[in-house]
Amino acid sequence: MSEYISTITSSVRRLYVLLCGFEIIPKAVSTRNLGANIIMSEPITAFLLDTTDGWILVDCGIDEAKIDDPILAQKYFLDRGWKPAPVVLPVHHLRYQLSQINVEPYMIKYIILTHMHADHTGNLKHFPNAKIYIQHQEYEHGFQPQEKLGSAWFRDDYDSRPESDWILVNGDMNILPGLDLISTRGHTSGHQSVRVQLPSGAIIIMTGDAGDLMENYEKEILPGESVDDKAALESIQRLKQLASVPNARLFLTHDPVLVQTLKLAPDYYD
């Protein structure tokens, strides 16, 4: 796939940024070996694309029900080392945000998962009509027995989805004019990012967790967790290159400074 988007008529009409809560974590979770004594309140974001082929979600936040119920919060978060549990207020609930732009869950046609950690898969169950784009390696890893997965993987977020719901991708892929999947292996075995071109000509690259903070890109710092450090660094460098062209910028999932500068749903980018 070319590193640049040619002059096209994009299928993407609007992009919405959905703020789905916050994780309270040591900075070293995001920047390898840096900031273990610094506690960050990092946003959990997802993105909604209004396209000529229907509504597409990029990631789907964390399962609010597992946080709101004290027994489930203990089981899924506190007992697994997520201390404290993420903070998700009613205004952060994904379905509430969709309702503010008159989008019902049944209207979501596709979901693109950057990877299968629980802060990206939590609301899959609410979108039964959606087909799911996932890298093949990520899919294979995510369906290992729960005991072989780390504390960030909640298999029951996605176990109930039939095999026919999954669209397995190997590497880069163009989905629609102006909508590309970018293989960014490193943080997980099948991590991917998403690039869109908007009608304005702006190019938005949704990085997933290839790097949580702008610092990861500016200083080329590895994420706190990686299955392949070489690939993780190469992915950060590739995303930087993609964002170096005119009118391009990175939209990160977890940067607490960046999120305050973005237009949040129901506002949008077009």
C-alpha positions in Angstrom: 0.0 0.0 0.0 1.3 3.5 -0.8 2.3 5.6 2.2 0.3 8.5 0.7 -3.4 8.9 -0.3 -3.9 10.0 -3.9 -6.5 12.5 -5.0 -9.8 10.6 -4.5 -13.4 11.1 -3.7 -13.4 9.7 -0.2 -16.2 7.5 1.1 -15.8 9.0 4.5 -18.1 11.9 5.1 -17.7 12.6 8.8 -15.5 11.5 11.7 -16.7 11.6 15.3 -14.4 11.3 18.4 -16.1 9.4 21.2 -14.7 9.8 24.7 -15.6 6.6 26.5 -14.0 7.1 30.0 -10.6 7.2 31.6 -8.0 4.7 32.9 -5.9 5.7 35.9 -2.5 4.2 35.3 1.2 4.7 35.9 2.8 6.6 33.0 5.2 3.7 32.4 2.2 1.7 31.0 2.5 4.1 28.1 6.2 5.0 28.0 8.6 2.1 28.5 10.6 2.5 31.7 9.6 6.2 32.1 7.2 7.6 34.7 6.5 4.6 37.0 5.9 7.1 39.8 3.6 9.3 37.7 -0.1 8.5 37.7 -2.0 9.5 34.5 -5.7 9.8 33.8 -5.7 8.6 30.2 -8.8 8.8 28.0 -10.4 5.8 26.4 -11.5 6.9 22.9 -13.3 5.4 20.0 -14.1 6.8 16.6 -17.3 6.7 14.5 -17.1 7.1 10.7 -20.1 8.2 8.6 -19.4 6.7 5.2 -21.2 6.1 1.9 -21.3 2.4 2.9 -22.8 2.9 6.3 -21.7 3.6 9.9 -18.3 2.2 10.9 -16.9 2.2 14.5 -13.2 2.2 15.1 -12.9 0.4 18.5 -15.7 0.3 20.9 -14.5 1.4 24.4 -14.7 -0.6 27.6 -17.7 -2.5 29.1 -19.4 -0.1 31.4 -21.5 -2.8 33.0 -18.3 -4.4 34.4 -17.4 -1.1 36.0 -20.8 -0.1 37.3 -21.4 -3.4 39.1 -19.1 -3.6 42.2 -18.9 -7.4 42.0 -18.0 -7.4 38.4 -15.5 -4.5 38.9 -13.8 -6.5 41.6 -13.6 -9.6 39.3 -12.6 -8.0 36.1 -10.5 -5.1 37.2 -9.3 -5.1 40.8 -8.6 -8.8 41.0 -6.6 -8.6 37.7 -4.5 -5.7 38.8 -6.4 -2.8 37.3 -6.3 -0.6 40.4 -8.3 1.5 40.4 -10.9 0.5 37.9 -11.5 2.8 34.9 -13.8 5.8 35.4 -16.7 5.8 33.1 -19.5 8.3 33.7 -22.9 8.1 32.2 -21.9 10.8 29.7 -19.1 8.5 28.5 -21.3 5.5 27.7 -20.9 4.6 24.1 -24.6 4.0 23.3 -25.5 7.3 24.9 -23.0 9.2 22.7 -24.4 7.4 19.6 -27.9 8.4 20.6 -26.8 12.1 20.6 -26.2 11.8 16.9 -29.2 9.7 16.2 -27.3 6.5 15.6 -28.8 3.3 17.0 -26.6 0.2 17.6 -28.3 -1.8 14.9 -27.1 0.8 12.4 -23.4 0.1 12.9 -22.4 -1.9 9.8 -18.7 -2.6 10.6 -16.4 -2.4 13.6 -12.6 -2.0 13.1 -10.7 -3.3 16.1 -7.2 -1.9 16.4 -6.5 -4.8 18.8 -8.4 -6.9 21.3 -7.6 -5.4 24.7 -10.6 -4.8 26.9 -10.6 -1.0 26.5 -11.2 -1.5 22.8 -13.6 -4.5 22.7 -15.9 -3.7 25.7 -19.1 -2.8 23.8 -19.0 -5.4 21.0 -22.0 -7.1 22.3 -24.2 -4.1 21.6 -23.6 -4.3 17.9 -24.9 -7.7 16.7 -25.3 -6.6 13.1 -21.7 -5.4 12.6 -19.0 -7.3 10.9 -15.6 -6.9 12.6 -12.3 -6.1 10.8 -9.4 -7.6 12.7 -5.8 -8.6 11.8 -5.5 -12.4 11.5 -2.7 -12.6 14.0 -4.7 -10.7 16.5 -7.7 -12.9 16.1 -5.7 -16.1 16.6 -4.0 -14.7 19.7 -7.2 -13.4 21.2 -9.0 -16.7 21.0 -6.4 -18.5 23.1 -7.7 -19.8 26.5 -8.2 -16.9 28.9 -5.4 -18.2 31.2 -2.9 -17.7 28.4 -3.9 -14.1 27.9 -2.9 -11.2 30.0 -5.1 -9.1 32.3 -5.9 -6.7 29.5 -7.8 -9.3 27.5 -11.5 -10.1 28.4 -12.4 -13.0 26.2 -16.1 -12.8 27.1 -16.2 -9.4 25.4 -16.0 -11.2 22.0 -16.5 -14.9 22.6 -20.1 -14.9 21.7 -19.6 -13.5 18.2 -20.0 -16.2 15.5 -17.1 -16.9 13.2 -19.0 -15.4 10.3 -18.9 -11.9 12.0 -15.1 -11.7 11.7 -13.3 -10.3 8.6 -9.7 -11.4 8.9 -7.0 -9.1 7.4 -3.4 -9.8 6.7 -1.4 -6.6 6.6 -2.5 -3.3 5.0 -5.9 -3.2 3.4 -8.0 -0.6 1.6 -11.6 -1.0 2.8 -13.3 1.9 1.0 -12.0 4.9 -1.0 -10.3 7.0 1.6 -10.4 4.3 4.3 -7.3 2.2 4.9 -6.2 -0.3 7.5 -2.5 0.0 8.4 -0.6 -2.9 9.9 1.2 -1.6 13.0 2.3 -4.8 14.8 4.2 -4.4 18.0 2.0 -3.4 21.0 0.2 -6.7 20.2 0.8 -9.4 17.6 -1.8 -8.1 15.2 -2.2 -4.4 16.0 -3.5 -2.2 13.3 -4.2 1.5 12.8 -6.7 3.3 10.6 -6.2 6.1 8.1 -9.1 8.2 6.6 -9.3 11.1 4.2 -12.1 13.5 4.9 -14.0 15.6 2.3 -11.9 18.7 3.5 -8.8 16.9 2.4 -7.7 16.3 6.0 -6.0 12.9 6.6 -6.6 11.5 10.1 -4.6 8.5 11.3 -6.2 6.7 14.3 -3.2 5.1 15.9 -4.8 2.7 18.3 -2.2 1.8 21.0 0.9 1.8 18.8 1.8 4.7 21.0 -0.5 6.1 23.7 1.0 9.5 24.0 2.4 12.1 21.5 5.6 11.6 23.4 5.8 8.1 22.0 6.0 9.6 18.5 8.0 12.8 19.2 10.7 10.9 21.1 10.2 7.4 19.5 9.5 5.8 22.9 8.2 2.3 23.0 4.9 1.5 24.6 5.0 0.0 28.0 3.9 -3.4 26.6 5.1 -4.9 23.4 5.3 -8.4 21.9 8.0 -7.2 19.5 10.1 -4.2 20.3 11.6 -3.9 16.8 8.2 -4.0 15.1 6.7 -1.6 17.7 9.4 1.0 17.0 9.0 0.5 13.2 5.2 1.1 13.6 5.7 4.3 15.5 8.2 5.5 12.8 5.8 4.5 10.1 2.9 6.4 11.6 5.1 9.4 12.0 5.9 9.3 8.3 2.2 8.9 7.4 1.4 12.0 9.5 4.2 14.0 7.9 2.4 14.7 4.7 0.3 17.9 4.3 -3.0 18.0 6.1 -2.3 14.8 8.1 -2.4 14.4 11.8 -2.5 11.6 14.4 -5.5 10.9 16.6 -4.4 8.9 19.6 -6.6 6.7 21.8 -5.1 7.6 25.2 -3.4 11.0 25.2 -4.9 13.1 28.0 -3.6 16.4 26.5 -4.6 15.8 22.9 -8.1 14.8 23.8 -8.7 18.2 25.3 -7.9 19.8 21.9 -10.2 17.6 19.8 -13.8 18.2 18.8 -15.8 15.5 20.7 -19.1 14.0 19.6 -21.7 15.2 18.8 -19.3 17.6 17.0 -17.4 16.1 14.1 -14.7 16.5 11.5 -15.6 16.6 7.8 
